[in-house]
Amino acid sequence: GDARVRGQTGVVSERRGSYPFIDFRLLNNNTLSGEIGTKKKVKRLLSFQRYFHASRLLRGIVPQASLYLLDEDYLGQARHMLSKVGMWDFDIFLFDRLTNGNSLVTLLCHLFNVHGLIHHFQLDMVTLHRFFVMVQEDYHSQNPYHNAVHAADVTQAMHCYLREPKLANFLTPSDIMLGLLAAAAHDVDHPGVNQPFLIKTKHHLASLYQNVSVLENHHWRSTIGMLRESRLLAHLPKEVTQDIEQQLGSLILATDINRQNEFLIRLRSHLDNQDLRLEDAQDRHFMLQIALKCADICNPCRVWDLSKQWSERVCEEFYRQGDLEQKFELEISPLCNQQKDTIPSIQIGFMTYIVEPLFERWAQFTGNTSLSENMLNHLRRNKAKWRSLLHKQHSSSRSNDHSGQVTGSQEQTLNEEETP
């Protein structure tokens, strides 16, 4: 089959072989409604196979400028927001509108400047900007959740965590750059479906990565490919760039939710034994992994208006996958059945079993700073709101039952929702 190769042979090589047409249809179902004729649509259709994206620079296609602001008023508002980029109530949705859909590029340029990374690593601004545009463009804007706005949100959260005194006092410029790059690129080229979906549809990436951290491996390899293609770090010694690439992989792979217990157990052990030595690069890297994991799932810890939007978006993406699975007569994945898996029940389970244990330990690590306390307070209030909404749904379900009794199927659904 055709090959997509970036950088050195054997590091990033993803082949577009003989897999069924169902892959294209399932991953890009919304693009099939008569709009497929244009080059742009075809390029997006095949983006996940990383075929048309290859060697853009060699083909002479220069990425367009990233910032298309309508007028000075919008520019002024965006600048004002950037002055408060370290605040936890930062509204990434508003910022994305003010930057006309370029929140990730704008945010990264600002943060690389604020942290002194451009000067420290002697980065070329044009090359840096081009790389950021490549990353932003490789996110799928049609995904309700896994898109460039989510990447920007995670990057902003990472910036907040990097400023926590317990961590900030030990961080090197390399640590900071790795943290921001990993946050920005951790979901790049996400197809809007999860790993089990790729495995059961026999997608070539599932085979390539042997069904282990399939998406995370792809995000990492794609990021390395873009780094090499942009030549952003080409002026640095080879051993330095190789180390950056490996550490980026270690950070991005840590976001695999299937490894949640592994990291939580290790974090608990360090905190209980009080043996974290952040002077040690290995321990700093571990806490960067934890920080990125926190940033990736921090939506329930945001103010309600922002948190609710993210919850609705991620569930919409789940439901789209469920609809595709139903359409092609596949087993509907957990959390993806819109008739059974309600947003409140999904969120309550997510907060209880995934978010709370991690953020309680993060607060313990930071020494219960104002940011950590703020996040936990939001988490508890948001969970209470979802519980209230779930109760209203149950009450409405009971009152709508003509017999005045909860049917057997309804009772089973309610019990499952109470125990996500």
VEXFIKOL-993974 format. One record per residue (C-alpha): residue in three letters; z, y, x. Coordinates in steps of 0.05 Angstrom, whole numbers, plus 32768, in hexadecimal, padded with zeros to 4 digits. Last residue first. Layout:
N
AlaZYX
...
***
This chain:
420
Pro82DC80507E49
Thr831A80377E22
Glu831E80667DE5
Glu82D380627DDF
Glu82D480167DDF
Asn830880167DA6
Leu82DF80487D7F
Thr82A0801E7D86
Gln82C37FDE7D71
Glu82E080017D34
Gln829B801D7D22
Ser827D7FD67D26
Gly82B47FBA7CFA
Thr82AE7FF17CC7
Val82E280287CC1
Gln82F8802D7C79
Gly82EC80627C44
Ser82B380397C29
His828280717C32
Asp8292807A7C7D
Asn828780C47C8A
Ser82D280D27C8C
Arg82DD809E7CC2
Ser82A580B77CEF
Ser82BC80FF7CE6
Ser830380EC7CFB
His82E880C77D37
Gln82BC81017D4B
Lys82F781317D43
His832281047D6F
Leu82EB81037DA4
Leu82E8814F7DA2
Ser833381547DAC
Arg833081227DE5
Trp82F7814A7E04
Lys832281897E00
Ala835E81667E1F
Lys8332814E7E59
Asn831A81957E63
Arg836181AF7E66
Arg8376817A7E98
Leu833A81847EC5
His834181D07EC2
Asn838981CA7ED9
Leu837581997F10
Met834081CA7F29
Asn837082057F29
Glu83A581DD7F4E
Ser837381CA7F83
Leu835A82127F89
Ser83A1822F7F8C
Thr83B281FE7FC4
Asn83D681BD7FB6
Gly83DF81AB7FFF
Thr839581A0800C
Phe839E81558015
Gln83CA814C7FD7
Ala839881757FAE
Trp836081477FC7
Arg838B810B7FB2
Glu839281267F6B
Phe834781377F6D
Leu833380EF7F7C
Pro836080CC7F49
Glu834E80FF7F13
Val830280FC7F1B
Ile82F280B17F18
Tyr831D808B7EE6
Thr833880C07EB7
Met830380F67EBE
Phe82C980C57EB6
Gly82EA80A17E7C
Ile82F780E37E58
Gln82B180FB7E66
Ile828E80BD7E4A
Ser82BA80BD7E0C
Pro82AD81087E00
Ile826181017E0A
Thr825B80C77DDA
Asp824480817DF0
Lys823280597DB2
Gln81F480787D92
Gln81E0809C7DD2
Asn81DF805B7DF9
Cys81DD806E7E43
Leu822780677E55
Pro821D801F7E6C
Ser81D3800C7E76
Ile81A77FF97E3B
Glu81897FB37E47
Leu813E7FBB7E4E
Glu810E7FB97E14
Phe80DE7FED7E30
Lys80F080217DFC
Gln813A800F7DFE
Glu813D80197E49
Leu8118805A7E43
Asp814880737E0D
Gly8183805E7E37
Gln816880857E73
Arg816080C27E47
Tyr81A780B87E2E
Phe81C380B87E74
Glu819D80F87E84
Glu81B881197E45
Cys81FD81017E59
Val81F781257E9C
Arg81E081657E7A
Glu821581657E44
Ser824C815C7E77
Trp822E81937EA4
Gln822E81C47E6A
Lys827581B27E57
Ser828E81BE7E9E
Leu826F82037EA0
Asp828E821B7E5F
Trp82CF81F57E6D
Val82DD82147EB1
Arg82CE81E27EE9
Cys82F781A47EFA
Pro82CE81767ECE
Asn8290818B7EF7
Cys82B081787F3A
Ile828B81367F42
Asp825D81467F7D
Ala828D81797F9B
Cys82C581457F9D
Lys829881117FBF
Leu828181477FEF
Ala82C981598001
Ile82DA810F800A
Gln82A08105803A
Leu82B48145805E
Met82FA81278062
Phe82DD80E98084
His82B6811580B5
Arg82F5813A80C8
Asp831880F880D4
Gln82E080E08103
Ala82DC81238127
Asp8326811F813A
Glu834981628139
Leu834F815280EF
Arg8384811E80FE
Leu839480FB80BC
Asp83CF80CC80C7
Gln83FD80E2808F
Asn84088099807E
Asp840580A68033
Leu83CC80D8803C
His83A380AB8069
Ser83AE806E803C
Arg839D80957FFD
Leu835C80AD801D
Arg834980668031
Ile8356804C7FEB
Leu832F80857FCC
Phe82F4807B7FFA
Glu82EC80317FEA
Asn82FC803D7FA1
Gln82C2806D7F99
Arg828E80437FBD
Asn826780337F7E
Ile8264807E7F71
Asp823480857FAC
Thr824580CB7FC6
Ala825B80AE8009
Leu8212809E8019
Ile820480E9801C
Leu823B80F48050
Ser822A80B8807D
Gly81E080CA807A
Leu81ED8112808E
Gln821780F680C7
Gln81DC80CC80DF
Glu81AA810580DC
Ile81D9813680FF
Asp81E681038137
Gln819B80F98140
Thr819281458142
Val81C6814C8178
Glu81AB811281A2
Lys8166813181A0
Pro817E817381BB
Leu817381AE818B
His813281D58187
Ala811581A48153
Leu814E81B38122
Leu812581D580EB
Arg80E781AD80FC
Ser80D381B380B2
Glu80B7816C80B2
Arg80F3815180D8
Leu8126817080A8
Met80FB815C806D
Gly80F981138082
Ile814481138091
Thr8151812C804A
Ser812380F7802C
Arg814880C18054
Trp818B80DA8039
His817680E07FF1
His8155809B7FF4
Asn8193807B8011
Glu81BD809C7FDA
Leu818D80827FA5
Val818F803A7FBC
Ser81D880367FCF
Val81CD7FEA7FD8
Asn81977FC67FB0
Gln81747FAE7FEF
Tyr81627FF48007
Leu81177FE88006
Ser811B7FB97FCA
Ala813F7FEC7F9F
Leu810F80207FB9
His80D47FF67FA1
His80EC7FF77F5A
Lys80FA7FB37F3C
Thr81077FCF7EF6
Lys814C7FAE7EF7
Ile815D7FCB7F3B
Leu814580127F2C
Phe816C80137EEB
Pro81AB7FF87F0E
Gln81A480327F40
Asn81A3806A7F0E
Val816D80927EEB
Gly815B80DC7EF1
Pro812A80D17F2B
His815480F37F60
Asp812681147F93
Val816081357FB7
Asp81A5811F7F9F
His81D0812D7FDE
Ala81A181637FF8
Ala81CA81A37FEC
Ala820E81827FF5
Ala81F7815D8034
Leu81DB819E8051
Leu821B81C58042
Gly824A81918060
Leu821E8185809C
Met821A81D080AB
Ile826681D780A4
Asp8275819B80D0
Ser824481B38105
Pro826381F98105
Thr82A681D78114
Leu82DC81CC80E0
Phe832581C880F5
Asn8346820480D3
Ala831781FE8098
Leu833281BA8082
Lys837C81C88074
Pro836982118066
Glu83398201802C
Arg82FA8228803D
Leu82CE81E98043
Tyr82E481D87FFC
Cys82C782187FDF
His8285820F8004
Met828281C87FEB
Ala828981E27FA3
Gln824E82127FAF
Thr822581D97FCC
Val823681AC7F90
Asp821F81E27F60
Ala81DF81EE7F88
Ala81CF81A47F87
His81DD81A27F3C
Val81AD81DD7F34
Ala817981B87F5E
Asn8176817E7F2C
His819E81407F1B
Tyr81B781587ED7
Pro818181647EA3
Asn814B81487ED0
Gln810B816F7EC3
Ser8116819A7F01
His810E815E7F2E
Tyr812B816F7F72
Asp80F9816E7FAB
Glu80E981B87FA1
Gln813081CC7FB4
Val812E81A37FF4
Met80EA81BE8009
Val810082057FF9
Phe813D81FC8025
Phe811181E3805E
Arg80E2821F8057
His811E824F8059
Leu8137822F8099
Thr80F2823280B8
Val80EB827B80A7
Met8132828A80BE
Asp812B82678102
Leu816E82478112
Gln819482598151
Phe81C982258141
His820382578145
His81DB8292812B
Ile81C1826F80ED
Leu8203824B80E2
Gly822E828A80DE
His8253827180A1
Val823C82AC8077
Asn81F482A4808E
Phe81EF825A807E
Leu8212826B803C
His81E182A08027
Cys81A282788038
Leu81C0823C8015
Leu81D082637FD5
Thr818B82827FD0
Val8168823F7FDC
Leu8194821A7FA9
Ser819382507F73
Asn814882577F72
Gly813C824F7F28
Asn812E82987F1A
Thr816482B27F49
Leu818A82D27F0F
Arg818082947EE4
Asp819B82667F1B
Phe81D782947F25
Leu81E682917EDA
Phe81E582457EDC
Ile820E82447F1D
Asp8247826A7EFC
Phe827B82737F33
Asp82C082667F13
Trp82D982467F54
Met82CF82867F7C
Gly82B2827E7FC2
Val826E82997FAC
Lys828C82DB7F97
Ser826083087FC2
Leu822782DA7FAE
Met823182F07F66
His822783397F79
Arg81E883277F9E
Ala81CD83037F61
Gln81DD833E7F35
Gly81BA836E7F64
Leu817C83427F68
Tyr817A833E7F1C
Asp817F838A7F17
Glu814B83927F4E
Asp811683707F24
Leu80FA832E7F0D
Leu811083067F49
Tyr80E082D27F66
Leu810682B67FA1
Ser80EB82767FBF
Ala80AD828E7FE3
Gln807782597FDC
Pro8076821C8009
Val803C821C803A
Ile800681E9802D
Gly7FE081E1806E
Arg7FD381978067
Leu7FFC818B80A5
Leu803581B18087
Arg803381898048
Ser803681498070
Ala804D811B8037
His806181347FF2
Phe802681117FD2
Tyr804680CE7FE0
Arg809180D47FD9
Gln8094809B7FA6
Phe80C580C57F7F
Ser809480FE7F81
Leu805D80D67F60
Leu806180F77F1C
Arg8071813A7F3D
Lys803081397F64
Val800A81227F27
Lys8027815C7EFF
Lys8015818F7F34
Lys7FCF81747F3C
Thr7FC1817E7EF3
Gly7FAC81467EC4
Ile7FF0812A7EB3
Glu7FFF815A7E7B
Gly7FE9812E7E42
Ser802E81177E30
Leu803E80EC7E6E
Thr806D811C7E91
Asn80A9810B7E66
Asn80A880C17E79
Asn80B080D07EC3
Leu80DD809A7EDE
Leu80CC80677EA8
Arg808180727EA7
Phe807880737EF2
Asp80A280357EFC
Ile808280117EC1
Phe804080117EE8
Pro805B7FD47F0C
Tyr80687FD17F57
Ser80307FC37F88
Gly80427FEF7FC3
Arg805380387FCE
Arg807580308010
Glu80B480558027
Ser80BB805F8072
Val80F1808C808C
Val8110807580CD
Gly80DE803E80E0
Thr80AD806B8104
Gln80C880AF8117
Gly80C280E980E8
Arg80A980E080A1
Val808280A68085
Arg8066809C803F
Ala80388061803E
Asp800080498011
Gly800080008000
***
